[in-house]
Amino acid sequence: MEKRIVFVFLILLLVSCTGNSTLKETNPVETELIEIPTIVASPIVEQTETVSTSTATAEPEPTVTEEVIQSQVCGLFAGEGLEALMQRLTNPFYRPEPGSDNPHQGVDFSDLDPVNRIALSGKAVHAILPGKVAMVINDRFPYGNAVLIETTLENLPQSWLNKIAVNQPVDREIFHTNLTCPGDWENPGGDINQVSFYILYAHFEEVSSYQVGETIECGQEIGKIGMSGNALAPHVHVEMRLGPSGAVFDDMSHYDSGASLQAMENYCRWRVSGWYELLDPMDFFLIQ
């Protein structure tokens, strides 16, 4: 009897343990199923570097060609701009009639004493444009000691090219002149299929040491103010013309018994032949 009671008790105990185990598996605690979200760090975007790079490349740098063009025109006198140059203007431009040998066919600039306004000699004159020496005059009438410099059109600044209406080949207008011109003075003396810009600087104190064909840089000193030739007071005479490229003048003079026929022929060719179109220098000095 006692053995049976013990056996029944063991069976009941086993059933009780198995039932508790099944309950836990089918009804888990809900809080154990909550997942904690994972925090992921965002990458740092370096916006400062991006903005800086964009700004640096936004404005294109000027090309070499633009820089060269902007540096082509130099001051007639070192360190002086347009305002100072205008203060030195002592004889403006008056356009002569076609074919006329009016004595003054350019503009004059003087170095005036600030107190008594007397014109002085000796101030250095500089080339306005780069180019090549086309003539050196040794104390001839009317230009005295002078230098003629040829500048090809590709060496002109764009603002100057815009100012001149260039016809290629040269469209010569035939002029009648009362000058007695010897030799073949109506011959152009250069290549009429190409046009160049010529600047004559006259009345220098001394004969130029440059040679025909020599290269002149923009801003290079080419002489000093004087009163050689037909000058009543010290000044530099600046004369500008468009004409056939490659012209070379061995000498130039007129109304001078000591001048050669070649010098007088060149004078007529330069002044009245119509091949070399006279320009007003102030039209170019005043370009901003």
C-alpha positions as CSV (number, residue, x, y, z in Angstrom):
1,M,0.0,0.0,0.0
2,E,2.8,2.4,0.9
3,K,4.7,1.6,-2.4
4,R,1.6,2.4,-4.5
5,I,1.2,5.8,-2.7
6,V,4.8,6.7,-3.4
7,F,4.5,5.8,-7.1
8,V,1.4,7.9,-7.6
9,F,3.1,10.9,-6.0
10,L,6.1,10.6,-8.3
11,I,3.8,10.5,-11.4
12,L,2.0,13.7,-10.3
13,L,5.2,15.5,-9.6
14,L,6.5,14.6,-13.1
15,V,3.3,15.9,-14.8
16,S,3.5,19.1,-12.9
17,C,7.1,19.8,-14.0
18,T,6.3,19.1,-17.7
19,G,3.3,21.4,-17.8
20,N,5.2,24.4,-16.5
21,S,7.9,23.9,-19.2
22,T,5.4,24.0,-22.0
23,L,3.7,27.2,-20.8
24,K,7.0,29.1,-20.8
25,E,7.7,28.2,-24.5
26,T,4.2,29.2,-25.8
27,N,3.9,32.4,-23.9
28,P,7.3,34.2,-23.9
29,V,7.7,37.6,-22.2
30,E,7.0,40.3,-24.8
31,T,9.7,42.7,-23.6
32,E,12.3,40.1,-24.6
33,L,11.2,40.6,-28.3
34,I,11.9,44.5,-28.5
35,E,14.9,45.2,-30.7
36,I,17.2,48.1,-29.9
37,P,17.9,50.1,-33.1
38,T,21.5,50.3,-34.1
39,I,23.0,53.9,-34.3
40,V,25.1,54.3,-37.4
41,A,27.4,57.5,-37.6
42,S,27.0,59.6,-40.8
43,P,30.1,60.4,-42.8
44,I,31.4,64.1,-42.5
45,V,31.1,66.0,-45.7
46,E,33.9,68.6,-46.1
47,Q,31.8,71.3,-47.8
48,T,34.5,73.9,-47.3
49,E,36.9,72.3,-49.6
50,T,34.3,71.7,-52.3
51,V,33.1,75.3,-52.2
52,S,36.7,76.6,-52.4
53,T,37.6,74.4,-55.4
54,S,34.5,75.6,-57.2
55,T,35.3,79.2,-56.6
56,A,38.9,78.8,-57.7
57,T,37.8,77.5,-61.1
58,A,34.8,79.7,-61.7
59,E,36.8,82.6,-63.2
60,P,39.1,81.7,-66.1
61,E,42.5,83.2,-66.1
62,P,43.3,85.7,-69.0
63,T,45.1,84.1,-71.9
64,V,48.7,85.1,-72.8
65,T,47.4,86.8,-76.0
66,E,45.1,89.1,-74.0
67,E,48.0,90.1,-71.7
68,V,50.3,90.8,-74.6
69,I,47.7,93.0,-76.4
70,Q,47.1,95.0,-73.3
71,S,50.8,95.8,-72.9
72,Q,51.4,97.1,-76.4
73,V,51.0,100.8,-75.9
74,C,53.7,102.6,-73.8
75,G,54.0,106.1,-72.6
76,L,55.8,108.7,-74.7
77,F,57.6,109.8,-71.5
78,A,58.6,107.4,-68.8
79,G,56.1,107.1,-65.9
80,E,53.6,109.5,-67.4
81,G,50.0,108.8,-68.3
82,L,47.5,110.5,-70.5
83,E,46.8,113.4,-68.1
84,A,50.5,114.4,-67.9
85,L,50.9,114.0,-71.7
86,M,48.0,116.3,-72.4
87,Q,49.7,119.0,-70.3
88,R,52.7,118.7,-72.6
89,L,50.7,119.2,-75.8
90,T,51.9,122.4,-77.4
91,N,50.8,122.1,-81.0
92,P,47.7,120.0,-81.8
93,F,46.8,118.3,-85.1
94,Y,45.4,120.2,-88.1
95,R,44.5,118.0,-91.0
96,P,45.9,119.4,-94.3
97,E,44.2,119.2,-97.6
98,P,44.9,116.1,-99.6
99,G,48.2,116.6,-101.5
100,S,49.1,119.6,-99.4
101,D,52.6,119.9,-97.9
102,N,51.4,121.8,-94.9
103,P,54.5,122.1,-92.6
104,H,52.8,120.6,-89.6
105,Q,51.3,117.1,-90.1
106,G,51.4,115.7,-86.6
107,V,51.3,116.8,-82.9
108,D,54.0,118.4,-80.8
109,F,54.9,117.7,-77.1
110,S,57.2,119.9,-75.0
111,D,58.9,119.6,-71.6
112,L,58.0,122.9,-70.0
113,D,59.7,124.5,-67.1
114,P,57.1,124.5,-64.3
115,V,57.9,128.1,-63.3
116,N,58.4,130.1,-66.5
117,R,56.9,127.6,-68.9
118,I,59.9,127.7,-71.2
119,A,60.4,124.6,-73.3
120,L,63.5,122.5,-72.3
121,S,65.7,120.1,-74.2
122,G,67.0,116.8,-73.1
123,K,63.9,114.8,-71.8
124,A,64.0,111.2,-72.9
125,V,61.4,110.1,-75.5
126,H,60.2,106.5,-75.6
127,A,58.7,104.4,-78.4
128,I,54.9,104.2,-78.1
129,L,54.7,100.9,-79.9
130,P,57.2,98.0,-80.6
131,G,58.4,97.8,-84.2
132,K,61.3,98.0,-86.6
133,V,63.3,101.1,-87.6
134,A,62.4,102.1,-91.2
135,M,64.4,105.3,-91.4
136,V,67.0,107.4,-89.5
137,I,67.2,111.1,-90.5
138,N,70.4,113.0,-89.8
139,D,69.6,116.6,-89.3
140,R,67.6,117.2,-92.4
141,F,64.9,119.9,-93.0
142,P,62.2,119.8,-91.8
143,Y,62.3,116.9,-89.4
144,G,65.9,117.4,-88.1
145,N,67.1,114.3,-86.3
146,A,64.3,111.8,-86.5
147,V,63.4,108.1,-86.3
148,L,60.7,106.3,-88.3
149,I,59.4,103.0,-86.7
150,E,57.1,100.5,-88.5
151,T,54.7,98.4,-86.5
152,T,52.8,95.6,-88.2
153,L,49.1,95.3,-87.5
154,E,49.4,92.1,-85.5
155,N,51.4,94.2,-82.9
156,L,48.7,96.8,-82.6
157,P,46.3,96.7,-79.6
158,Q,42.7,95.8,-80.5
159,S,41.5,99.2,-79.5
160,W,43.8,100.8,-82.1
161,L,42.7,98.3,-84.8
162,N,39.1,99.2,-84.0
163,K,39.9,102.8,-84.6
164,I,41.4,102.5,-88.0
165,A,39.5,101.4,-91.1
166,V,42.2,99.4,-92.8
167,N,41.8,98.5,-96.5
168,Q,43.9,95.7,-97.8
169,P,45.5,96.1,-100.3
170,V,46.2,99.8,-99.8
171,D,43.4,101.8,-101.5
172,R,45.4,104.8,-102.7
173,E,43.7,108.1,-103.5
174,I,45.6,110.0,-106.2
175,F,46.4,113.5,-105.1
176,H,47.6,116.5,-107.1
177,T,50.5,118.3,-105.5
178,N,52.3,121.6,-106.3
179,L,55.5,120.2,-104.9
180,T,58.3,119.6,-107.4
181,C,59.0,115.9,-106.7
182,P,61.9,114.2,-108.4
183,G,62.3,110.6,-109.4
184,D,59.8,107.8,-109.0
185,W,58.1,109.4,-106.0
186,E,54.7,107.9,-106.8
187,N,56.1,104.4,-106.3
188,P,54.7,103.0,-103.0
189,G,58.1,101.9,-101.7
190,G,56.6,98.9,-99.9
191,D,54.2,95.9,-100.2
192,I,50.8,97.3,-101.1
193,N,49.2,94.0,-100.2
194,Q,50.1,94.5,-96.5
195,V,49.5,97.5,-94.3
196,S,51.7,98.8,-91.4
197,F,51.4,101.5,-88.9
198,Y,54.2,104.1,-89.0
199,I,55.2,106.6,-86.4
200,L,57.8,109.3,-87.0
201,Y,59.5,110.9,-84.0
202,A,61.3,114.1,-85.0
203,H,63.5,117.1,-83.8
204,F,65.7,115.0,-81.5
205,E,68.6,116.6,-79.8
206,E,71.1,114.2,-81.3
207,V,71.4,111.9,-84.3
208,S,69.9,108.5,-83.4
209,S,72.4,105.6,-83.0
210,Y,69.8,103.0,-84.3
211,Q,70.1,101.4,-87.7
212,V,67.5,100.7,-90.3
213,G,66.0,97.2,-89.6
214,E,66.8,97.3,-85.9
215,T,64.0,96.1,-83.6
216,I,62.6,98.6,-81.1
217,E,60.8,97.4,-78.0
218,C,57.7,99.2,-76.6
219,G,58.9,101.8,-74.1
220,Q,62.5,101.8,-75.3
221,E,64.2,105.2,-75.3
222,I,64.7,106.4,-78.9
223,G,66.0,109.9,-78.4
224,K,65.8,113.1,-76.4
225,I,63.8,116.3,-77.0
226,G,65.6,118.8,-79.0
227,M,65.1,121.5,-81.7
228,S,66.8,120.2,-84.7
229,G,65.3,120.8,-88.2
230,N,62.4,123.2,-88.5
231,A,61.8,123.8,-84.8
232,L,61.5,127.2,-83.1
233,A,61.7,125.6,-79.6
234,P,62.6,122.2,-78.1
235,H,59.8,119.6,-78.6
236,V,59.2,116.2,-80.0
237,H,57.0,115.9,-83.2
238,V,54.9,112.7,-83.5
239,E,53.5,111.9,-86.9
240,M,51.4,108.7,-87.6
241,R,50.5,107.2,-91.0
242,L,49.2,103.9,-92.5
243,G,51.1,102.7,-95.5
244,P,52.5,99.7,-97.4
245,S,54.5,97.3,-95.2
246,G,58.2,96.9,-95.4
247,A,59.0,100.4,-96.6
248,V,62.5,101.6,-96.0
249,F,63.6,105.3,-96.4
250,D,67.3,105.9,-96.7
251,D,66.8,109.6,-96.0
252,M,64.1,112.2,-96.2
253,S,64.3,115.9,-96.8
254,H,62.8,118.7,-98.9
255,Y,63.4,122.4,-99.5
256,D,67.0,121.8,-98.8
257,S,69.7,122.5,-101.3
258,G,72.0,120.0,-99.6
259,A,69.4,117.1,-99.9
260,S,69.9,114.3,-102.4
261,L,67.3,113.5,-105.0
262,Q,66.5,110.3,-103.2
263,A,65.9,112.1,-99.9
264,M,63.4,114.5,-101.7
265,E,61.8,111.6,-103.5
266,N,61.2,109.9,-100.2
267,Y,59.8,113.1,-98.7
268,C,57.2,113.4,-101.5
269,R,56.3,109.7,-101.2
270,W,55.8,110.0,-97.5
271,R,53.9,113.3,-97.4
272,V,51.9,113.8,-100.6
273,S,51.9,110.6,-102.7
274,G,48.7,109.2,-101.1
275,W,50.3,105.9,-100.3
276,Y,50.8,106.9,-96.6
277,E,47.5,107.9,-95.1
278,L,47.9,110.6,-92.5
279,L,46.3,110.0,-89.0
280,D,45.5,112.2,-86.1
281,P,47.8,110.9,-83.2
282,M,45.4,112.3,-80.6
283,D,42.7,109.8,-81.9
284,F,45.0,107.1,-80.5
285,F,46.5,108.8,-77.5
286,L,42.9,109.4,-76.2
287,I,41.8,105.8,-76.5
288,Q,41.1,104.5,-73.0
